[in-house]
Amino acid sequence: MKKMIAAVLTLVLAISMTAFSAEKVYTLRTSTNLAEGSTVGKALKYFVEQINAQSKGRIKATANYGAELGNQAEQVAMTLTKDLEMVVAAPGTGPGAYKGLEPLMMFEFPFMFKDNDHYRRVLKAAEPKVNEFVKTKGFTAMAGQSQGSRDILTSKPVTKLVDMQKLVMRGPNAIYISMFEYLGASGVTMDWNEIYTALSQKVVDGAEGSPSSLNASKFQDNAKNLAITNHIIACIYYFFNTEWFESLPPDLQELVRKVAAEATAYQEKIDDEDQGKALDQMKKDGVIVTEIKDIAEWKKACAPMLEEYRKKGQNWSDFIDYLSKIE
């Protein structure tokens, strides 16, 4: 009888533990410093909605946008300290700001990638290498997304290279600052969410970004000249706190990866559609758009940068070679 009771109690305990495990809800707090109306912001919203729906309540996901939780660096730090479970960040400006991860800035390098399709192939192929870098700080990366080719928005007209002389330009990291210097301008670093005010107060003469990202933040309110340069293509990855991600049961880890891939495909579709629409909207808002004719001179001016960055160390040179070999 005692054996039977013990067996029944064991079975009840096992059922209870299974029920408890099935009922556990995992909190997934996410954030981006980009606007909710940007294509990256829209993709994050899609990701959160699909996680909540497809996990059937086992993961409770939320999202913050813009400067709601601080600038990009602060949001990245929050993910490390578990105040967020995931941050949407540029690899170079986000995790790349930490010691040892600086070569990730090469994802945003002037005139390095052929076009946006090539860049997207690079993001997908390079994800394992990105994870080699960021796992040392406690991140897991996935869902690389292109933000499109970037152009230069200024308060003063820029129609040729010489027009860049003495302009003060905003850049997100050291590579952009170097680029501006090679182009004859000077650069200052600031977070994306500080640009609107900096332009309105004439702290900077200009900034740069894709038409979609510029229009989403309405920087054209304070700068009316757009030079089409396609000088850099920028990106983001989803950076999860690794401890949190690995605490998920295997099926939920697989679900997160699946939905992240779906969000990436969604962002690619809407970004391609939005770039042209954004450019049209900026023109309606009074922006004068100039196709740069002497772009070969811009490329020539920036060419010495690559050797300069190779000299920063073997880890830089190796990563440059790695990215350059992806077709």
C-alpha positions as CSV (number, residue, x, y, z in Angstrom):
1,M,0.0,0.0,0.0
2,K,2.8,2.4,1.0
3,K,4.5,1.6,-2.4
4,M,1.3,2.4,-4.2
5,I,0.9,5.7,-2.4
6,A,4.5,6.6,-3.0
7,A,4.0,5.9,-6.7
8,V,0.9,8.0,-6.9
9,L,2.6,10.9,-5.1
10,T,5.5,10.6,-7.5
11,L,3.2,10.7,-10.5
12,V,1.3,13.7,-9.1
13,L,4.5,15.5,-8.4
14,A,5.7,14.8,-12.0
15,I,2.5,16.1,-13.5
16,S,2.6,19.2,-11.3
17,M,6.2,20.0,-12.3
18,T,5.3,19.5,-16.0
19,A,2.3,21.8,-15.6
20,F,4.4,24.4,-13.8
21,S,7.0,24.2,-16.6
22,A,4.4,24.6,-19.3
23,E,2.9,27.6,-17.6
24,K,6.2,29.5,-17.2
25,V,6.2,32.8,-19.0
26,Y,9.4,34.4,-20.2
27,T,9.7,38.2,-20.4
28,L,11.3,39.6,-23.5
29,R,11.8,43.4,-23.3
30,T,13.3,44.8,-26.5
31,S,14.3,48.3,-27.6
32,T,15.7,50.2,-30.5
33,N,17.0,53.8,-30.6
34,L,15.4,54.2,-34.1
35,A,12.0,55.6,-34.6
36,E,8.9,53.4,-34.4
37,G,8.0,54.5,-37.9
38,S,11.4,53.5,-39.4
39,T,11.5,50.1,-41.2
40,V,13.6,48.7,-38.4
41,G,11.1,50.0,-35.9
42,K,8.2,48.5,-37.9
43,A,10.1,45.1,-38.1
44,L,10.6,45.2,-34.3
45,K,6.9,45.7,-33.8
46,Y,6.2,42.8,-36.1
47,F,8.7,40.6,-34.3
48,V,7.1,41.4,-30.9
49,E,3.6,40.8,-32.2
50,Q,4.6,37.5,-33.8
51,I,6.5,36.3,-30.7
52,N,3.5,36.9,-28.5
53,A,1.2,35.2,-31.0
54,Q,3.3,32.2,-32.0
55,S,4.5,31.4,-28.5
56,K,0.9,31.3,-27.4
57,G,1.7,33.4,-24.3
58,R,4.8,31.5,-23.2
59,I,6.9,34.6,-24.1
60,K,5.6,38.1,-23.2
61,A,7.4,40.5,-25.5
62,T,7.3,44.3,-25.5
63,A,9.2,47.0,-27.4
64,N,10.5,50.5,-26.9
65,Y,11.5,52.9,-29.6
66,G,13.6,56.1,-30.0
67,A,15.0,57.6,-26.8
68,E,12.4,56.1,-24.5
69,L,15.0,54.2,-22.6
70,G,18.1,56.3,-23.4
71,N,20.5,56.3,-26.3
72,Q,21.8,53.3,-28.1
73,A,24.8,52.8,-25.9
74,E,22.6,52.9,-22.8
75,Q,20.2,50.4,-24.3
76,V,23.1,48.1,-25.1
77,A,24.3,48.4,-21.6
78,M,20.8,47.6,-20.3
79,T,20.8,44.4,-22.2
80,L,24.1,43.3,-20.6
81,T,22.7,44.1,-17.1
82,K,19.5,42.2,-17.9
83,D,17.3,45.3,-17.7
84,L,16.5,44.4,-21.3
85,E,16.5,41.0,-22.9
86,M,17.3,42.2,-26.4
87,V,18.5,45.4,-28.1
88,V,18.3,46.3,-31.7
89,A,21.7,47.9,-32.4
90,A,24.3,48.6,-35.1
91,P,27.1,46.1,-34.6
92,G,29.8,48.8,-34.6
93,T,28.2,51.5,-32.6
94,G,26.5,49.1,-30.2
95,P,28.6,46.1,-29.1
96,G,31.5,47.4,-31.2
97,A,31.9,50.2,-28.6
98,Y,33.3,47.6,-26.2
99,K,37.0,46.7,-26.0
100,G,37.8,43.9,-28.4
101,L,34.7,44.3,-30.5
102,E,35.8,47.4,-32.4
103,P,36.3,45.7,-35.8
104,L,32.5,45.3,-36.0
105,M,32.6,49.0,-37.1
106,M,33.7,47.7,-40.5
107,F,30.1,46.9,-41.3
108,E,29.7,50.6,-41.9
109,F,32.7,51.5,-44.1
110,P,32.7,54.0,-47.0
111,F,32.3,52.5,-50.5
112,M,33.1,49.0,-49.3
113,F,30.1,47.0,-50.5
114,K,28.7,46.8,-54.0
115,D,25.0,47.4,-53.4
116,N,22.2,46.7,-50.9
117,D,21.7,43.1,-52.2
118,H,25.4,42.3,-51.7
119,Y,25.2,43.9,-48.2
120,R,22.3,41.8,-47.2
121,R,24.2,38.6,-48.3
122,V,27.1,39.8,-46.1
123,L,24.9,40.3,-43.1
124,K,23.5,36.7,-43.3
125,A,26.9,35.1,-44.1
126,A,28.7,37.0,-41.3
127,E,26.3,36.2,-38.5
128,P,28.4,33.3,-37.1
129,K,31.5,35.6,-37.1
130,V,29.5,38.4,-35.4
131,N,28.6,35.9,-32.7
132,E,32.2,35.0,-32.2
133,F,32.8,38.6,-31.3
134,V,29.8,39.4,-29.2
135,K,29.6,36.1,-27.2
136,T,32.6,37.3,-25.3
137,K,30.5,40.1,-23.8
138,G,27.4,38.0,-23.3
139,F,25.4,38.7,-26.5
140,T,23.7,36.4,-29.0
141,A,23.2,38.0,-32.5
142,M,20.7,37.3,-35.2
143,A,18.4,39.0,-37.7
144,G,20.9,41.3,-39.5
145,Q,18.9,44.0,-41.3
146,S,20.1,46.6,-43.8
147,Q,19.0,50.1,-43.3
148,G,19.8,51.0,-46.9
149,S,22.4,53.1,-48.6
150,R,23.1,56.4,-46.9
151,D,23.1,59.9,-48.3
152,I,24.2,63.3,-46.9
153,L,21.5,65.7,-45.6
154,T,22.8,69.3,-45.0
155,S,21.6,72.8,-44.3
156,K,24.0,74.1,-47.0
157,P,24.0,72.8,-50.6
158,V,26.4,70.0,-51.4
159,T,26.7,69.3,-55.1
160,K,30.4,68.2,-55.3
161,L,33.2,67.1,-53.1
162,V,34.6,70.6,-52.5
163,D,31.3,71.6,-50.9
164,M,32.1,69.4,-47.9
165,Q,34.9,71.7,-46.9
166,K,34.5,72.9,-43.3
167,L,31.1,71.4,-42.8
168,V,30.4,70.0,-39.3
169,M,28.7,66.6,-39.8
170,R,27.2,64.2,-37.3
171,G,28.5,60.6,-37.3
172,P,27.7,57.6,-35.1
173,N,31.2,56.3,-34.7
174,A,34.9,56.7,-35.4
175,I,34.7,55.4,-39.0
176,Y,32.2,58.1,-40.0
177,I,34.3,60.8,-38.3
178,S,37.4,59.6,-40.3
179,M,35.4,59.6,-43.5
180,F,34.2,63.2,-43.0
181,E,37.8,64.3,-42.3
182,Y,39.0,62.6,-45.6
183,L,36.2,64.4,-47.4
184,G,37.3,67.7,-46.0
185,A,34.6,68.2,-43.3
186,S,34.8,67.6,-39.6
187,G,32.7,65.2,-37.6
188,V,31.1,64.9,-34.2
189,T,29.6,61.8,-32.6
190,M,26.1,61.8,-31.2
191,D,23.2,59.4,-30.9
192,W,20.6,59.3,-33.6
193,N,18.0,60.8,-31.3
194,E,20.1,63.9,-30.8
195,I,20.4,64.8,-34.5
196,Y,17.0,66.7,-34.9
197,T,17.8,69.1,-32.1
198,A,21.5,69.5,-33.2
199,L,20.3,70.4,-36.7
200,S,17.7,72.9,-35.5
201,Q,20.2,74.6,-33.2
202,K,22.9,74.6,-35.9
203,V,25.2,72.5,-33.7
204,V,25.9,70.5,-36.9
205,D,25.6,71.5,-40.5
206,G,24.4,68.0,-41.5
207,A,23.9,64.3,-40.9
208,E,23.6,61.3,-43.1
209,G,21.4,58.3,-43.4
210,S,19.1,56.4,-45.9
211,P,16.1,58.4,-47.1
212,S,13.9,56.1,-45.1
213,S,15.6,56.7,-41.8
214,L,16.1,60.4,-42.4
215,N,12.4,60.9,-43.3
216,A,11.2,58.7,-40.4
217,S,12.9,61.1,-38.0
218,K,11.9,64.2,-40.0
219,F,15.4,65.7,-40.1
220,Q,14.3,67.6,-43.3
221,D,12.5,70.0,-41.0
222,N,15.9,71.5,-40.3
223,A,18.0,70.7,-43.4
224,K,16.8,71.0,-47.0
225,N,19.7,69.6,-49.1
226,L,20.2,65.9,-49.8
227,A,23.2,64.8,-51.7
228,I,22.8,61.2,-53.2
229,T,26.2,59.6,-52.4
230,N,25.4,56.0,-51.3
231,H,28.6,56.3,-49.3
232,I,27.9,53.7,-46.6
233,I,25.2,51.1,-46.0
234,A,24.3,50.6,-42.4
235,C,22.7,47.7,-40.5
236,I,21.4,46.4,-37.3
237,Y,21.3,43.0,-35.6
238,Y,19.1,41.8,-32.8
239,F,21.4,41.3,-29.8
240,F,20.0,39.1,-27.1
241,N,21.3,38.7,-23.6
242,T,22.8,35.2,-24.0
243,E,22.0,34.0,-20.5
244,W,18.4,34.9,-21.1
245,F,18.3,33.3,-24.6
246,E,19.9,30.1,-23.4
247,S,17.4,29.9,-20.4
248,L,14.6,29.3,-22.9
249,P,13.5,25.7,-23.6
250,P,14.9,24.5,-27.0
251,D,11.5,24.9,-28.7
252,L,11.3,28.5,-27.7
253,Q,14.9,29.2,-28.8
254,E,13.9,27.8,-32.2
255,L,10.8,29.9,-32.3
256,V,12.7,33.1,-31.5
257,R,15.2,32.4,-34.3
258,K,12.3,31.6,-36.7
259,V,10.4,34.8,-35.9
260,A,13.6,36.9,-36.1
261,A,14.2,35.5,-39.6
262,E,10.6,36.4,-40.5
263,A,11.0,39.9,-39.1
264,T,14.2,40.3,-41.3
265,A,12.3,39.3,-44.4
266,Y,9.5,41.7,-43.5
267,Q,12.0,44.5,-43.0
268,E,13.7,43.9,-46.3
269,K,10.4,44.1,-48.1
270,I,9.1,47.3,-46.5
271,D,12.6,48.9,-46.6
272,D,12.8,48.5,-50.4
273,E,9.3,50.0,-50.8
274,D,9.9,52.8,-48.3
275,Q,13.2,54.2,-49.6
276,G,11.6,55.6,-52.8
277,K,8.5,56.8,-50.9
278,A,10.6,58.5,-48.3
279,L,12.6,60.3,-51.0
280,D,9.4,61.5,-52.6
281,Q,8.1,62.8,-49.2
282,M,11.4,64.7,-48.5
283,K,11.0,66.4,-51.9
284,K,7.4,67.4,-51.0
285,D,8.8,68.8,-47.8
286,G,11.1,71.1,-49.7
287,V,14.3,69.1,-49.9
288,I,16.5,69.7,-52.9
289,V,17.9,66.4,-54.1
290,T,21.2,66.3,-55.9
291,E,22.8,63.4,-57.7
292,I,26.5,63.7,-57.1
293,K,28.4,63.6,-60.4
294,D,32.0,63.5,-59.1
295,I,31.4,60.4,-56.9
296,A,34.7,58.9,-58.2
297,E,36.5,61.8,-56.4
298,W,34.7,60.9,-53.1
299,K,35.8,57.3,-53.4
300,K,39.3,58.4,-54.2
301,A,39.4,60.6,-51.2
302,C,38.3,57.8,-48.9
303,A,40.5,55.1,-50.4
304,P,43.4,55.5,-48.0
305,M,41.1,54.8,-45.0
306,L,41.1,51.0,-45.6
307,E,44.9,50.7,-45.1
308,E,44.6,53.0,-42.1
309,Y,42.1,50.6,-40.5
310,R,44.2,47.5,-41.4
311,K,47.0,49.0,-39.4
312,K,44.9,49.1,-36.3
313,G,45.7,45.4,-35.6
314,Q,45.6,41.9,-37.0
315,N,42.0,41.5,-35.7
316,W,41.0,44.5,-37.9
317,S,42.8,43.2,-40.9
318,D,41.4,39.7,-40.5
319,F,37.9,41.0,-40.3
320,I,38.3,43.2,-43.3
321,D,39.6,40.2,-45.3
322,Y,36.6,38.1,-44.0
323,L,34.0,40.6,-45.1
324,S,35.7,41.3,-48.4
325,K,35.6,37.7,-49.4
326,I,31.8,37.4,-49.1
327,E,30.2,37.7,-52.5
